[in-house]
Amino acid sequence: MDEDAAQKQRLKAAVHYTVGRLCQDISADCEKQITKQTIAAIAETAFRQCDIFAKDLEAFARHAKRHTVTVDDVKLTARRTTALYNYIQQKSEELALNNQELKEKRKKNAAKRKSKDMEVEENELED
């Protein structure tokens, strides 16, 4: 088995494991049983959907003549699933807000360093 096939198998196993854990939690909450076949079907569907999303993301970035996938590509991919789109939009806004706050802090720190440097230079000139 080549490296790509092995990696794909590991990813599939991870998805299957995660779906199984989620199904266990849900079945405990609902007091219902979920069969192994159902878990396998859900895991396979999730894995295939992720593959479709990945191909769509690559296509959207390529169409925009970019080599990097952006948040806008992710939003475009999720456009048909309202709940997913809204979640991604919310997280995107949170990230943008956090990035803006970090930029403002960096500007303030840079301004403080600059004023301290100027004070040091003035003191050196006075001496």
C-alpha positions as YAML, in Angstrom:
chain: A
units: angstrom
residues:
- id: 1
  name: MET
  ca: [0.00, 0.00, 0.00]
- id: 2
  name: ASP
  ca: [1.46, 3.36, -0.97]
- id: 3
  name: GLU
  ca: [1.77, 6.36, 1.34]
- id: 4
  name: ASP
  ca: [-1.36, 8.17, 0.05]
- id: 5
  name: ALA
  ca: [-3.56, 5.10, 0.38]
- id: 6
  name: ALA
  ca: [-2.27, 4.49, 3.91]
- id: 7
  name: GLN
  ca: [-2.94, 8.09, 4.89]
- id: 8
  name: LYS
  ca: [-6.45, 7.88, 3.41]
- id: 9
  name: GLN
  ca: [-7.12, 4.72, 5.43]
- id: 10
  name: ARG
  ca: [-5.94, 6.43, 8.63]
- id: 11
  name: LEU
  ca: [-8.22, 9.40, 7.91]
- id: 12
  name: LYS
  ca: [-11.16, 7.10, 7.24]
- id: 13
  name: ALA
  ca: [-10.49, 5.24, 10.48]
- id: 14
  name: ALA
  ca: [-10.33, 8.53, 12.39]
- id: 15
  name: VAL
  ca: [-13.64, 9.68, 10.88]
- id: 16
  name: HIS
  ca: [-15.23, 6.31, 11.66]
- id: 17
  name: TYR
  ca: [-13.97, 6.45, 15.26]
- id: 18
  name: THR
  ca: [-15.23, 10.00, 15.75]
- id: 19
  name: VAL
  ca: [-18.63, 9.21, 14.24]
- id: 20
  name: GLY
  ca: [-18.84, 6.16, 16.49]
- id: 21
  name: ARG
  ca: [-18.13, 8.24, 19.59]
- id: 22
  name: LEU
  ca: [-20.69, 10.86, 18.57]
- id: 23
  name: CYS
  ca: [-23.28, 8.15, 17.92]
- id: 24
  name: GLN
  ca: [-22.56, 6.64, 21.34]
- id: 25
  name: ASP
  ca: [-23.18, 10.00, 22.99]
- id: 26
  name: ILE
  ca: [-26.36, 10.61, 21.01]
- id: 27
  name: SER
  ca: [-27.70, 7.10, 21.61]
- id: 28
  name: ALA
  ca: [-27.08, 7.47, 25.34]
- id: 29
  name: ASP
  ca: [-28.93, 10.81, 25.40]
- id: 30
  name: CYS
  ca: [-31.86, 9.44, 23.37]
- id: 31
  name: GLU
  ca: [-31.81, 5.99, 24.97]
- id: 32
  name: LYS
  ca: [-31.75, 4.39, 21.50]
- id: 33
  name: GLN
  ca: [-29.40, 1.91, 19.86]
- id: 34
  name: ILE
  ca: [-27.42, 2.77, 16.73]
- id: 35
  name: THR
  ca: [-26.19, -0.20, 14.75]
- id: 36
  name: LYS
  ca: [-22.61, -0.63, 13.58]
- id: 37
  name: GLN
  ca: [-23.86, -0.59, 10.00]
- id: 38
  name: THR
  ca: [-25.53, 2.78, 10.58]
- id: 39
  name: ILE
  ca: [-22.35, 4.18, 12.12]
- id: 40
  name: ALA
  ca: [-20.34, 2.88, 9.14]
- id: 41
  name: ALA
  ca: [-22.80, 4.45, 6.69]
- id: 42
  name: ILE
  ca: [-22.70, 7.82, 8.48]
- id: 43
  name: ALA
  ca: [-18.88, 7.71, 8.62]
- id: 44
  name: GLU
  ca: [-18.61, 6.88, 4.91]
- id: 45
  name: THR
  ca: [-21.06, 9.67, 4.02]
- id: 46
  name: ALA
  ca: [-19.14, 12.17, 6.16]
- id: 47
  name: PHE
  ca: [-15.83, 11.11, 4.61]
- id: 48
  name: ARG
  ca: [-17.18, 11.43, 1.07]
- id: 49
  name: GLN
  ca: [-18.71, 14.83, 1.87]
- id: 50
  name: CYS
  ca: [-15.36, 16.05, 3.19]
- id: 51
  name: ASP
  ca: [-13.73, 14.85, -0.03]
- id: 52
  name: ILE
  ca: [-16.30, 16.79, -2.06]
- id: 53
  name: PHE
  ca: [-15.72, 19.89, 0.11]
- id: 54
  name: ALA
  ca: [-11.95, 19.61, -0.37]
- id: 55
  name: LYS
  ca: [-12.30, 19.38, -4.15]
- id: 56
  name: ASP
  ca: [-14.72, 22.33, -4.18]
- id: 57
  name: LEU
  ca: [-12.34, 24.41, -2.06]
- id: 58
  name: GLU
  ca: [-9.47, 23.70, -4.43]
- id: 59
  name: ALA
  ca: [-11.65, 24.56, -7.43]
- id: 60
  name: PHE
  ca: [-12.84, 27.86, -5.92]
- id: 61
  name: ALA
  ca: [-9.28, 28.92, -5.09]
- id: 62
  name: ARG
  ca: [-8.04, 27.88, -8.54]
- id: 63
  name: HIS
  ca: [-10.92, 29.77, -10.19]
- id: 64
  name: ALA
  ca: [-9.83, 32.89, -8.30]
- id: 65
  name: LYS
  ca: [-6.26, 32.25, -9.56]
- id: 66
  name: ARG
  ca: [-5.00, 31.63, -6.04]
- id: 67
  name: HIS
  ca: [-2.95, 28.80, -4.57]
- id: 68
  name: THR
  ca: [-4.36, 29.32, -1.08]
- id: 69
  name: VAL
  ca: [-7.87, 28.51, 0.13]
- id: 70
  name: THR
  ca: [-9.46, 31.46, 1.96]
- id: 71
  name: VAL
  ca: [-12.38, 31.92, 4.34]
- id: 72
  name: ASP
  ca: [-14.47, 33.12, 1.42]
- id: 73
  name: ASP
  ca: [-13.89, 29.78, -0.34]
- id: 74
  name: VAL
  ca: [-15.06, 27.94, 2.78]
- id: 75
  name: LYS
  ca: [-18.17, 30.12, 3.00]
- id: 76
  name: LEU
  ca: [-18.91, 29.48, -0.66]
- id: 77
  name: THR
  ca: [-18.57, 25.73, -0.12]
- id: 78
  name: ALA
  ca: [-21.00, 25.84, 2.83]
- id: 79
  name: ARG
  ca: [-23.53, 28.09, 1.11]
- id: 80
  name: ARG
  ca: [-26.15, 25.32, 0.66]
- id: 81
  name: THR
  ca: [-26.17, 24.26, 4.30]
- id: 82
  name: THR
  ca: [-27.66, 27.15, 6.25]
- id: 83
  name: ALA
  ca: [-26.62, 25.99, 9.73]
- id: 84
  name: LEU
  ca: [-23.06, 25.27, 8.61]
- id: 85
  name: TYR
  ca: [-22.83, 28.56, 6.72]
- id: 86
  name: ASN
  ca: [-24.09, 30.52, 9.74]
- id: 87
  name: TYR
  ca: [-21.59, 28.74, 12.02]
- id: 88
  name: ILE
  ca: [-18.71, 29.47, 9.65]
- id: 89
  name: GLN
  ca: [-19.84, 33.08, 9.28]
- id: 90
  name: GLN
  ca: [-19.95, 33.49, 13.07]
- id: 91
  name: LYS
  ca: [-16.48, 31.96, 13.53]
- id: 92
  name: SER
  ca: [-15.13, 34.08, 10.69]
- id: 93
  name: GLU
  ca: [-16.43, 37.25, 12.35]
- id: 94
  name: GLU
  ca: [-14.92, 36.17, 15.69]
- id: 95
  name: LEU
  ca: [-11.54, 35.56, 14.04]
- id: 96
  name: ALA
  ca: [-11.69, 38.92, 12.28]
- id: 97
  name: LEU
  ca: [-12.50, 40.66, 15.56]
- id: 98
  name: ASN
  ca: [-9.65, 38.87, 17.36]
- id: 99
  name: ASN
  ca: [-7.23, 39.74, 14.55]
- id: 100
  name: GLN
  ca: [-8.31, 43.39, 14.70]
- id: 101
  name: GLU
  ca: [-7.76, 43.46, 18.47]
- id: 102
  name: LEU
  ca: [-4.29, 41.92, 18.05]
- id: 103
  name: LYS
  ca: [-3.39, 44.51, 15.41]
- id: 104
  name: GLU
  ca: [-4.49, 47.33, 17.70]
- id: 105
  name: LYS
  ca: [-2.45, 45.91, 20.59]
- id: 106
  name: ARG
  ca: [0.61, 45.61, 18.36]
- id: 107
  name: LYS
  ca: [0.18, 49.21, 17.20]
- id: 108
  name: LYS
  ca: [-0.09, 50.41, 20.82]
- id: 109
  name: ASN
  ca: [2.98, 48.39, 21.83]
- id: 110
  name: ALA
  ca: [4.93, 49.68, 18.84]
- id: 111
  name: ALA
  ca: [3.95, 53.26, 19.71]
- id: 112
  name: LYS
  ca: [5.03, 52.71, 23.33]
- id: 113
  name: ARG
  ca: [8.38, 51.27, 22.23]
- id: 114
  name: LYS
  ca: [8.89, 54.15, 19.84]
- id: 115
  name: SER
  ca: [8.21, 56.75, 22.53]
- id: 116
  name: LYS
  ca: [10.55, 54.95, 24.96]
- id: 117
  name: ASP
  ca: [13.25, 54.82, 22.30]
- id: 118
  name: MET
  ca: [12.82, 58.53, 21.70]
- id: 119
  name: GLU
  ca: [13.11, 59.21, 25.45]
- id: 120
  name: VAL
  ca: [16.31, 57.19, 25.62]
- id: 121
  name: GLU
  ca: [17.74, 59.09, 22.64]
- id: 122
  name: GLU
  ca: [16.80, 62.44, 24.23]
- id: 123
  name: ASN
  ca: [18.45, 61.41, 27.51]
- id: 124
  name: GLU
  ca: [21.59, 60.33, 25.68]
- id: 125
  name: LEU
  ca: [21.74, 63.66, 23.84]
- id: 126
  name: GLU
  ca: [21.36, 65.56, 27.12]
- id: 127
  name: ASP
  ca: [24.23, 63.66, 28.73]
...
